[in-house]
Amino acid sequence: MDRIESMIAFVKAVETGSFARAANVLGLSAPMVGKHVHSLEHRLGVRLINRTTRRQSLTEAGRTYYDQCRTILADIEAAETTASENLAAPQGRLRVTMPSLLGRVCIAPIMLKMAADYPKLKLEMSFTDDIVDLDDYDLAIRSIGEHHDAVAGGAGMMTRRLSTHRMLICASPTYLAQRGEPVDVHSIGAHETIAFGRIARPQRWRFSDEDGAPIDIEPHGRFVMDDLAAIADAAVAGLGVAWLPSWLVRKRIEDGELVSVVYPGRSYSYHNHALWHKDVLTPKIRIALDHLAFELPRLM
């Protein structure tokens, strides 16, 4: 069977909740939808959907494959849109919302560089860490931790992973020379910490053990700030150990102002996703997605 048609049937079965409803949407019979799903499961060698007489649910492999299928189908739709519009240049207003600091440091420079190549594009960017109404925007950038299940976007939204960044334990060379390096994540409590938080409630630092399971550490240092850039400045000044995103401290590590501490296990990661309204992949959104997906990983 055609693999793309089978992917479409599988995605629609997941989104509608049943083979019968998917069949109505696609103009197929319910058994044909079932054949498409069985064909994918046979090809992959795994079960994608657990089916009973009353309900269906995705398996763990099915959830992963569903996300990948949506991305693939969105890319196909983008390619068809590009072909049908004869590579129309992006134009008009593009409204983008993004996290404040990640946006200023990484995303905005990419978007501005892109806009310089398309003079008919009007770019409006909002920098906020609040959850905003996506109906007000063409494109949203969100970061989500690796142990979360999904990106919060709501029904009718498409998502695409753009990049992944790691969280690093950092300190200045001067501080480490005086206090030594933490030998593992649990020894962080013996160090002065500079933590992110609001109203004296520091955010827990998350790590992954060698098996990928999460480990949470609560910092108990003297310093709590609600701005990551200020925390990075304090770490450079030698005031303690900080838990910071790789994109924020990359240059300072390269310049020798900070040192990334190596410890057993592995650092925790955040995935940076783009969200846009389903069935509204215009040239301006497509070109923004392509630029971000190409440029962001270089900064992470």
C-alpha distance (Angstrom), angle and dihedral (degrees) to the residues before:
residue distance angle dihedral
M1 . . .
D2 3.78 . .
R3 3.79 106.9 .
I4 3.81 95.8 -146.9
E5 3.82 92.1 50.3
S6 3.80 88.5 49.5
M7 3.82 90.7 51.1
I8 3.81 90.3 50.8
A9 3.81 91.1 50.4
F10 3.82 91.8 47.2
V11 3.82 93.6 49.2
K12 3.79 92.1 46.8
A13 3.84 91.0 48.4
V14 3.80 89.5 53.9
E15 3.80 94.5 45.6
T16 3.81 95.7 46.3
G17 3.81 95.4 39.5
S18 3.80 98.6 -126.9
F19 3.79 143.7 49.9
A20 3.81 90.9 -121.3
R21 3.80 94.8 55.3
A22 3.79 91.1 43.8
A23 3.82 88.7 51.6
N24 3.81 91.0 53.6
V25 3.80 91.7 51.5
L26 3.80 94.2 45.8
G27 3.79 97.2 40.3
L28 3.82 92.5 -118.3
S29 3.77 134.9 117.0
A30 3.81 119.4 -96.8
P31 3.84 91.4 -117.3
M32 3.81 89.6 53.9
V33 3.81 90.7 53.1
G34 3.79 87.3 50.3
K35 3.81 90.8 51.3
H36 3.79 90.8 52.8
V37 3.81 91.5 52.1
H38 3.82 92.1 45.2
S39 3.79 89.1 50.5
L40 3.82 91.4 55.5
E41 3.81 92.0 46.2
H42 3.80 90.8 50.4
R43 3.80 91.8 48.3
L44 3.82 93.0 47.9
G45 3.79 96.7 38.2
V46 3.82 92.8 -132.7
R47 3.78 136.3 94.9
L48 3.80 112.1 -108.9
I49 3.81 101.7 -178.2
N50 3.79 129.4 32.0
R51 3.79 106.1 -142.1
T52 3.80 130.3 -164.5
T53 3.79 131.5 163.7
R54 3.82 90.0 -96.0
R55 3.78 107.5 34.8
Q56 3.76 147.6 -0.2
S57 3.79 130.2 -139.7
L58 3.77 135.7 -177.3
T59 3.77 120.5 -107.4
E60 3.81 118.7 -135.3
A61 3.80 89.1 -99.2
G62 3.80 88.6 46.8
R63 3.82 92.8 55.4
T64 3.79 91.6 52.1
Y65 3.81 93.0 45.0
Y66 3.82 91.3 47.1
D67 3.83 91.4 56.6
Q68 3.81 90.6 47.4
C69 3.81 92.6 48.1
R70 3.80 91.4 51.9
T71 3.80 90.2 52.9
I72 3.81 92.3 47.5
L73 3.79 93.1 47.8
A74 3.81 90.9 47.2
D75 3.81 89.8 52.4
I76 3.81 90.3 49.9
E77 3.78 90.1 49.7
A78 3.79 89.3 49.4
A79 3.81 91.2 51.1
E80 3.80 91.3 50.1
T81 3.81 91.1 47.2
T82 3.78 89.8 50.8
A83 3.79 92.1 50.2
S84 3.79 94.5 45.6
E85 3.80 92.5 49.4
N86 3.80 92.2 45.1
L87 3.78 92.9 -122.6
A88 3.78 92.5 -54.2
A89 3.79 111.3 -162.0
P90 3.83 114.0 -113.2
Q91 3.77 113.5 -103.1
G92 3.77 141.0 161.4
R93 3.79 128.9 43.6
L94 3.82 120.4 -24.6
R95 3.80 113.2 -169.3
V96 3.82 114.7 -162.6
T97 3.82 130.2 179.6
M98 3.79 121.5 -164.2
P99 3.83 142.4 162.3
S100 3.80 110.7 -75.6
L101 3.80 104.4 -118.0
L102 3.80 98.4 26.9
G103 3.79 86.7 49.5
R104 3.79 95.5 51.1
V105 3.80 95.9 43.2
C106 3.80 102.7 37.8
I107 3.81 116.9 4.3
A108 3.81 103.9 43.0
P109 3.84 94.7 54.5
I110 3.82 89.6 53.2
M111 3.79 92.7 47.4
L112 3.80 93.3 47.2
K113 3.78 91.6 49.1
M114 3.81 88.9 50.7
A115 3.82 92.4 48.0
A116 3.81 90.3 53.8
D117 3.81 88.3 63.6
Y118 3.82 93.8 51.4
P119 3.82 111.1 49.7
K120 3.81 93.2 -178.5
L121 3.80 91.7 60.2
K122 3.80 117.6 98.4
L123 3.80 110.2 -156.9
E124 3.82 123.5 -155.9
M125 3.83 116.4 -179.6
S126 3.80 128.6 -172.7
F127 3.81 120.3 -162.7
T128 3.79 112.9 -157.8
D129 3.79 140.3 132.3
D130 3.81 91.2 -151.3
I131 3.80 122.3 102.4
V132 3.79 103.6 -106.4
D133 3.79 134.6 -167.4
L134 3.80 104.4 -91.0
D135 3.81 90.8 -155.0
D136 3.81 85.9 78.8
Y137 3.83 93.4 58.6
D138 3.78 140.3 57.2
L139 3.80 93.7 -149.6
A140 3.79 135.0 17.5
I141 3.80 130.0 -168.7
R142 3.80 117.9 -151.0
S143 3.81 133.8 176.5
I144 3.79 119.3 -147.1
G145 3.79 131.1 -178.7
E146 3.78 119.6 -109.8
H147 3.82 94.4 -113.3
H148 3.81 94.8 54.3
D149 3.79 117.1 102.1
A150 3.78 102.1 -134.4
V151 3.77 147.2 -13.2
A152 3.79 112.0 -89.6
G153 3.75 103.9 -120.7
G154 3.77 107.7 124.5
A155 3.76 132.2 -133.5
G156 3.77 118.5 -34.2
M157 3.81 94.7 29.7
M158 3.80 128.9 120.2
T159 3.80 122.9 -151.5
R160 3.79 136.2 -159.0
R161 3.78 127.1 -175.0
L162 3.80 109.0 -127.3
S163 3.79 103.6 178.1
T164 3.79 146.0 -27.6
H165 3.79 127.6 -126.6
R166 3.78 130.6 -167.1
M167 3.78 128.9 -134.1
L168 3.80 111.7 -126.3
I169 3.79 134.1 -160.7
C170 3.81 104.2 -130.2
A171 3.76 138.2 179.1
S172 3.78 137.4 160.8
P173 3.82 119.7 -92.4
T174 3.82 88.1 -118.0
Y175 3.80 93.2 55.4
L176 3.81 92.9 46.9
A177 3.79 91.6 48.2
Q178 3.82 89.2 55.4
R179 3.81 100.7 38.6
G180 3.80 105.1 21.1
E181 3.80 127.0 -129.5
P182 3.83 124.1 -64.6
V183 3.81 105.7 -102.7
D184 3.81 91.5 -150.6
V185 3.79 139.3 -6.5
H186 3.81 92.6 -89.4
S187 3.82 92.3 58.1
I188 3.80 90.7 61.8
G189 3.81 87.8 91.0
A190 3.81 89.0 71.0
H191 3.80 90.7 60.1
E192 3.77 135.2 75.6
T193 3.80 106.4 -103.2
I194 3.78 133.4 -158.7
A195 3.79 105.9 -152.3
F196 3.78 136.6 -170.7
G197 3.78 114.8 -124.7
R198 3.76 148.1 115.7
I199 3.82 129.0 -113.9
A200 3.82 92.0 5.4
R201 3.80 92.0 -57.3
P202 3.80 106.0 123.8
Q203 3.77 119.8 -152.0
R204 3.79 114.5 -116.0
W205 3.77 117.3 -108.8
R206 3.78 112.0 -123.8
F207 3.78 127.5 -152.0
S208 3.79 135.8 169.5
D209 3.78 123.3 -126.9
E210 3.78 122.8 -136.1
D211 3.83 89.8 -82.5
G212 3.80 93.1 50.4
A213 3.82 96.0 -106.5
P214 3.83 115.3 142.0
I215 3.81 122.0 -105.0
D216 3.82 118.4 -167.0
I217 3.81 122.2 -156.6
E218 3.80 122.6 -172.7
P219 3.83 111.7 -144.3
H220 3.81 115.7 -136.9
G221 3.79 102.1 -173.0
R222 3.79 129.1 132.3
F223 3.79 95.1 -106.9
V224 3.80 126.7 74.7
M225 3.81 120.0 166.4
D226 3.80 134.9 171.2
D227 3.82 95.1 -143.8
L228 3.81 122.8 74.4
A229 3.80 93.6 -157.3
A230 3.81 90.2 56.1
I231 3.80 89.4 49.4
A232 3.81 90.2 52.8
D233 3.83 89.6 50.7
A234 3.80 90.5 50.5
A235 3.81 91.1 50.1
V236 3.81 90.7 51.0
A237 3.82 87.7 51.5
G238 3.82 89.1 59.0
L239 3.80 97.7 -111.7
G240 3.80 96.2 133.0
V241 3.77 149.9 -66.5
A242 3.83 119.9 -41.3
W243 3.83 136.4 -167.7
L244 3.80 105.8 -137.5
P245 3.82 140.5 162.0
S246 3.79 116.5 -97.8
W247 3.82 93.7 -125.1
L248 3.82 90.8 58.9
V249 3.82 98.2 49.2
R250 3.81 101.3 30.7
K251 3.82 94.4 100.4
R252 3.80 93.2 43.1
I253 3.79 91.1 51.9
E254 3.80 90.4 48.8
D255 3.83 89.5 50.4
G256 3.82 92.7 49.0
E257 3.81 95.2 -115.6
L258 3.81 91.3 117.6
V259 3.78 135.5 26.3
S260 3.81 123.4 -146.6
V261 3.81 108.1 -134.5
V262 3.80 115.9 -133.5
Y263 3.81 116.7 -142.0
P264 3.83 138.5 165.1
G265 3.80 116.4 -78.8
R266 3.79 118.4 23.3
S267 3.77 138.5 -72.2
Y268 3.78 121.2 -94.9
S269 3.80 117.3 -105.6
Y270 3.78 136.8 -147.9
H271 3.80 122.6 -154.8
N272 3.79 117.7 -141.5
H273 3.81 112.6 -144.7
A274 3.77 135.9 -174.7
L275 3.81 119.3 -141.4
W276 3.79 127.4 -164.0
H277 3.76 137.3 161.7
K278 3.77 115.7 -80.1
D279 3.80 115.3 -106.4
V280 3.83 91.2 14.6
L281 3.80 102.1 96.0
T282 3.80 98.9 143.1
P283 3.83 123.0 176.8
K284 3.81 91.5 -100.8
I285 3.83 91.9 54.5
R286 3.80 92.7 42.9
I287 3.81 93.9 51.7
A288 3.81 91.1 46.9
L289 3.81 90.8 51.6
D290 3.79 91.8 49.2
H291 3.81 93.1 49.2
L292 3.80 93.0 47.7
A293 3.81 94.2 45.5
F294 3.81 90.1 51.5
E295 3.81 100.1 41.8
L296 3.82 105.8 33.3
P297 3.84 97.8 65.7
R298 3.81 88.8 57.9
L299 3.80 89.9 60.5
M300 3.77 97.2 45.6
